[in-house]
């Protein structure tokens, strides 16, 4: 189950996970910590297992009813165990968005999103020469909603 991490953004365990999400860039970590701590738009949720924070997901709910996934990270020793998948599925169930959107420059991450049913589109090469990908998951409407 996902837990709200907004009040815990400055703790060492959250900082470690956010560090993985921003590729250990200290300036980016400081900036994103401030955004999650003080901004109302960005939400930060975590996954605990036996009292240990093993992963987190940072997201924003947009005006059109979509969720924009900004960050997702799992402790290295817990990767490949389904925690990232679980966080995404929990977000889909709890927030009921029209779409779940993510961007990545990592082809392995793009393949991960594909495995969950996301459509993955190339955004082309950025100024640093890195190909960027847009990942879009369209939530199917249930018969009750039609």
N, C-alpha and C positions, 0 to 999 in steps of 0.2 A: 504494500500500500504506500502511496506517495504521501509525504509529509511536507508541510510548509517550512521552508528554510529562510524566509525573509529576515527573521530576527536573529539568525545564526550566520549571516554572511561573513562576519569577521572571524569566525572560529577557525582553528587550524584545519579541521577536517573538511570544511567547506572550501577554504582557501586552496587546499591541496587539489581538490577536484576541479575547482574553477581554473586552477593553474594548468591542468591537463587540457581543459576546454579551450584555453587561449594560447596553447603551445608554449607555456612557461615564459611568456613575455611579461615582465614585471609591470610595465606601463599599462598594458592592456588589462592585466589583472586588477590593478588599482582602479582603473576607469570602470570596469564592469562591476567590481565590488560596490563602488559608489552608486552605480545605476540600480543594481538590485536592492541595495540598502535603502535608498531614498526615493526612488521613482515608484510611481503607482502603476505604471503600464507593464513593467516587467515582473513576472512571477518566477520564483525559484522553488522547485520541488525536489525532494530527495527520496531515495529508497534506502531504508534501513533493513539490515538482516542481522538478527541476534544482537541488537544494540549497536551495530557498526554501520556507519553511513558508507554505503558501497557505490552510490551513484547519485547524480543529480541531473536535472533538466531545467533549463531556463527558457521561458517562453513568454509570448505576448498574445493576448486575445485582441483580434482586430475588429474594426467596426462592421465588417462584412460577415462576421461569424466564423472566421477562420482562426487557427492557431498558428503562429509563426514560431518555430523552434529555433532559438538563438544559440543555445549551448546544450550539449549532452556529454557527459563524461562518466566513466566507471573506473574505479581503482584498477590499476594494471593486473593485480593478482586475481581480480574477479571478472576480468573480461572473458568473453566467450561462454558465459554462464547464463545468458538470457536476461540480464538486468536492464540493458538499454532497450531491448525489445519490450520487456515488462513495463518500463516507464512510459514508453510510447503508447502501448495498449491501454494503460491506466489513464493517461491523458485523454485518449480518444473516448474512453468510457465515461470519465468524470466530467469532461468539458463539453462533449457532444458537438464538436466543431463541424462546419461544412467541409472544410479542407484542413489538412495539416501540412504545413510548408516548411522546408528547410533548404539551406544552401550549404555547399561544401566544396572544398578544393581537393578533397581526398577521394580517390577512386575506390578505395576499400570502403569508405563510408557510403559512397554512392551505391555500391553493390549491396551493402547492408540495407539501405533504404529500399532498393529494388526487391530484396528478399521479403520485405514486409508488404509489398504491393504498391509501393510508390512508383509513379512515373518519374523518370529521371531525364532531364533535358540539359544539354550543354548550353552554358551562357557565353561560351567563347573563352578566349584567353584574356586574363586581366593584365594590367600594366607591368606586373612582375613576371609575366610570361607563364602564369599558372592557369590551367583550365579550371573553370568554375562550373558547378552543377546546381541546378534548381531541382528539388525533389518535391513532388506534389502527391499527396494522398487524398483522394476524393472519398468522403464518407458516403456510403450508400444510404439512402433514406429507407427506413423500415416501412412496412405496410401501414403501421399505425399513424405515421406522419403524412401519408398521402391523402 
